[in-house]
Amino acid sequence: MPATKTLPQCAHDAIETAIDEAADEDPVILWWDDGGFLRDIVEHASTQLRCEFRAAEQTPLELRAEAPRDRTVWYVPHAKEDDDGNKVDWFKDVEHTGDVVEQNIGKLAARCFENDRLQAATIRTAYEDAENREKVAQTLYEELNGEGGLPSLQGLQTKIVLDGHDDPVQFVLEHGTWNLPEGDDLLKIRDLLVDDGVTAVEGESDPRTIVERTRRWAVAEWLVDEGLDKSLLPQEYQPEPSTGFGVSRPELRSVLSKTAQKQELANVYLDPDQRFWHDILRTYDEPWELVDCPVDASLEHRLWDEWIQSFNSGEYETCVTQAKQRHNRLDSTYGDVPWTNVWEQAIDVATLADELATWEERGDTSDVVDLYGDVDGGTWQIDNAVFNLIVSGEPETGLPEEHPATATLDDLRSSLTESRYLEYLTDLGDLVVDQIEAGSPFVGENHAHQFFAEEQEHLQSGQSVALFIVDALRFDLAHELADSIRRELPQLEVDESTWVGTLPSDTEFGKAALTPGSKFSFNIELQDGELVPERNDRKITNHYRQTLLENDGWSYIMQDAEDEVGWSNTRVAYYWNDIDETGEKELTNFEELFSDRIEAISRIICEKLRKGEWDRAYILSDHGFVSLPKHVDIDDLHPPDYAEQVTRRWVAGTDLDDDAPGVLLDEDTHLGYLDDDARVSILADPIQRFRNQGLPDARFYHGGILPQEFVLNFVTITQE
């Protein structure tokens, strides 16, 4: 039965009736409000009826301070009794000449239901008997103030009992036994649940049983909505077909889409101790048909077991698709919870397995740069997948022990990022050796030492240009950085291109290559037993590199330098060294630190691009790096007897023989920058190091000849 009037309308009627029935033409109407929640409503109604309004702030006797001259409404925010329960007789004259209204918000709300006064009396009783009248009063006010339509009596009764909630099913699904009433009120809620289709609670009086069966019914409803044959369910749990208009959806889906406690409810509806429909789901033929139902641990466990079977069968593309589907459903339902994170990592696991399987199936190639550095399909994506997998950590540790991922995911992750990844690195090193020993490697490629010459048209055009030179920005990290800029500044055009860095791929050679000058002026030669990079026959030190840039019109800015003046120049070269320094220090979990660094670099670049309005910007790198698995044994090699300079990954000398470890670079390699007398032997095997340099960085290194170290991704950013 819906309400017929609002609280303001009933207050207006009450005052108007009192005025009509008063003996005086300009009476005083005395309104006693037990609880004091009607002040605004009574004042507004008084104004509408052209009555002066006066309220007692502390004692009713305040109203006697000044006799009214016109018709007036006196408002007293408590009952017409003193503290001892005796009726006060301070207003006998008002009772004879005016009128008295005794209406609290409960009584006035009952008057809003003129067509069912008998049942509406329960509203008054609920208010007057409530331990916390303020909550009931707030519900009555919000529902009957005239905004948003008029409620039904049953709906209002439900909201009072359920502390403002109007849907008993959704309340029980979200809150469980919390704040459920007792006694007759609990039975009212139970009957409302039955009326809403939860027949499984009929006749029950225990709150835990009512909650358990309601939740079980809701999970069944969602399963049926996703395709489960409802005949598999007991009769009392079979959801009734919707008779309403429009699109209907399961009650539990509605609850989870609106609740503020998604993570708490994940622990309820994916709790292995619940397993609402285990007997049905453990033998269900096609569990992936129900993938979009995120509310039963039994289904969750079946899906993971089926996914593992597909993975072990090598169906990696199917595994990627399924893991994405399950992750998206859990993420949209619960957000950042362990179940969601496990499936997110499952995507990375299957992606990496697919990349490695593709690598193992492909034939040998002589073009290692294209094999690794193709922006769209290069094997750099294997490094990216390994990196993402390691960064995502061990999400299964947050799951209940019964979840099958706790027993399987770590082995998958370890196998891929350690043994299989190491095999890939070893094979890739062999391919590089084969290509270099075949003669004239990397012909026709863009070489980093030619950058200023190749880009001269743009660098000397008078446009504003910024160079962001990031130490050790490996190909996949450069791609991540480019993507982050695309997302942050979609109005810019962001292009990636493959360049070949200098060998050995150490910082001093890589940064020396990225200095102004003709491509023919760059040279690496052996001087007094030390391999030295030069421009125009002069050794390039940090100071000389800065001089070359400044002489060519560039502002030279180092990371963390407070140089706002330099940024105002139209040509800026900014150096970021954090990644290399982080890796060299062999910090624990450096992949996570690298991920943070990429975000930091992206923020800096985007900030400068916004402020500077650059016509063009480049993100360059001197070299990449190899990140070995966490558990790997390094072969400690003796350097050749005639090596004049020995580092961890390469040795140099004039008399190195062809049997030196690794791959030999000399003037016959035709790289375009090696001096005739310099011979450089560079290690290609990822688990080899020269002995006398020690192993301070057992996982992070550069200086060798794996593509991860010298095949670079240069990013160009322009205004569209």
Buried (B, 14 or more C-beta within 10 A) or exposed (E): EBBBBBBBBBBBBBBBEBBEEBEEEBBBBBBBBBBBBBBEBBBEBBEEBEBBBBBBEEEBEBBEEEEBEEBBBBBBBBBBEEEEEEEBEEBEEBEEEBBBBBBBBBBBBBBBBEEBEEBBBBBBEBBBEBEEBEEBBBBBBEBBEEEEEBBBBBBBBBBBBBBBBBBBBBBBBBBBEEEBBEEEBBBBBBEBBBEBBBBBBEEBEEBEEBBBBBBBBBBBBBBBBBEBEBEBBEEBBBBEEEEEEEEEEBBBBBBBEEBEEBBEBBBBBBBBEBBBBBEBBBEBEEBBEBBBBBBBBBBBBBBBBBBBEBBEEEBBEBBBBBBBBBBBBBBEBBEEBBBBBBBBBBBBBBBBBBBBBBBEEEEEEEBBBBBBBBBEEBBBBBBBBBBBBBBBBEBBEBBBEEBBBBEBBEEBBBBBBBEBBBEBBBEBBEBBBBBBEEEEBBEEBBBBBBBBBBBEEBBBEEBBBBBBBBBBBBBBBBBBBBBBBEEBBEEBEBEBEBBBBBBBBBBBBBBBBBBBBEBEBBBBBBEEEEBBBBBEEEBBEEEBBBBBBEEBEBBBBBBEEEBEEBBEBBBBBBBBBBBBEBBBEBBEEBBBBBBEBBEEBBEBBBEBBEEBEBBBBBBBBBBBBBBBBEEBEBEEBEBBEEBBBBBBBBBBBBEBEEEBBBBBBBEEBEBBBBBEEBBBBBBBBBBBBBEEBEEEBEBBBBBBBBBBBBBBBBBBBBEE
